[in-house]
Amino acid sequence: MVAKHLLSWFLLAVVAILNGAIRQGTYAKVMSELSAHQVSTLTGIIATGAVGWMLSRRWPLATSNQAWIVGCGWLLFTVAFEFGFGHYVAGHSWQRLLGDYNIFDGHVWSLFLLWLALMPYLFYSLGKQAARHNHNAEDFE
């Protein structure tokens, strides 16, 4: 399951790219760049969360260690893509790319990265909790 989840990062990347395209095509035209970045971070968390939840139901992870491996993998893939694509393809400076991590300036991108790292463990834990609850409910039948 770990390999399937790690490969599903490509699906999460597509969702994130679509989220950015929606931002640029709509609300970024009527608000500041920083505000659009903040809204986009929130919508990105929600959208990737929906995909992550579906993945966790389709391919449940067996252990918390697997969940942490997937979360760390997603985090590393995202940072590598962001800096690799952002600098070498999109032509952004390293300074601009690093600026997205400055939470003190209102850049909340770090929260999205934190979400990617925690999401698999959170959904793993919720799945285990639901399974325990269902098992306990069966004891009363």
N, C-alpha and C positions, 0 to 999 in steps of 0.2 A: 504493500500500500504506500510505503514511503516514496518509492519511485514514481508512482502515479501522481501523488500529491506534488512532488517536486516538478514533474513535467507539466502539471496543471498551472504552474506559474505563468506559462505562456498565455493561458486563458485570462488570468488575472491581469497580465500586461495589456492584453487587448481591451479589457474593461477599463483599465486606467487610461489608456490612450483615447478611447471613446469619451471618457469623462472629460479629459482635457480638450478634446475637439468640441464637445458641447459647451464647455466654458468659453472657449475662444469664439464660437459662433453665436453665442447668446449673451449671457449676463456680463461677460467681460467688456462688452461694448458700452455698458451703462453704469459700471462701477469702477472703482480704482483697481489697479493691478493687484495690490495687496489684498483688498477685499475679495476679489475674484479668486485669488489663490486660497484664501481661507475657506470660502464656500466650496471650492473645488476639492479641497482636502476632506471636508466633511462628506460631500457626496461620493468621493472616492472610497472613503471608509465604509459608507453604507453599501455601495455597489459591490465592492470586493467582499464585504461581509456576507452579502446575499449569496455570492458565488461560493465563498468558503463554507458557508452553512450547507449548501447543496452538496458540495464535495464531501463534507464530513458525514453526511447522511448516506451518500452513495458508497463511499469507501472509508468506513470507520477505521481510525487508527487504533492499534492494539494497546499501545502503552503511552505514558506521558513522555518518555524519551523520544519516541517516534514523533510526537507532536512538536517537541522542541527542535528536533532535527529539521522538520519541515519548515517551521517558523523561521529558524536561522537561515535555512536555504533560501526561502523567499526573500528574506531581508538582504542577504548577500547578492542574490541575482538582481534585485531591484536597484541596489546601490551601484553595482557594476554596470547595469544597463544605463542608469541615469548619467553616470559620469562618462562612460564610454560613448554612448550615443549623443549625450548632451554636448560633450566637448568635440569629439572627432567627426560627428555627422552634422549636428546642428550648429556647431561653431561657437558655442557659449564659452566664455572664459571660465577658468577654474574659480576665480573670485565670485562670479555670478552663481555658479553651481553651489559653492560653499555657502553663499548668502542665503540660500533656501533653508539652511539648517539653523539660522540665527533666530531662535524663538523669541529673543528679547526685542527683536525688530518686528515681531508679529508674524514671522514666517513659521507656519505650523506644520510644514512638511515632515518634520521629525515625528509628529504624532501619527502620521500615516505609516511611517516605517515601523514605529513601535507597534501599531495595530497589526501589521503584517507578521511581525515576529510573535506576537501573543495570540493571534487569532486561532491557529491550529490547536494550541493548548486549551484555550477557552472553550472551543467547540468540542474538543475531546472530553473535557471535564463535564460540560453540560450533557453530553451523550452518556457518559458513565453515570451521572447523577440520575438521569431519566431512566436508565436501565435498572438502577438500584430501586428507584421508586416503583417502577413497574413490577419488579421482582417482589418487593415488599407488599404491594397491593394484591399480588396473586396469593400470598400467604393467608390473606383474610377471606378468600373466596371459598 
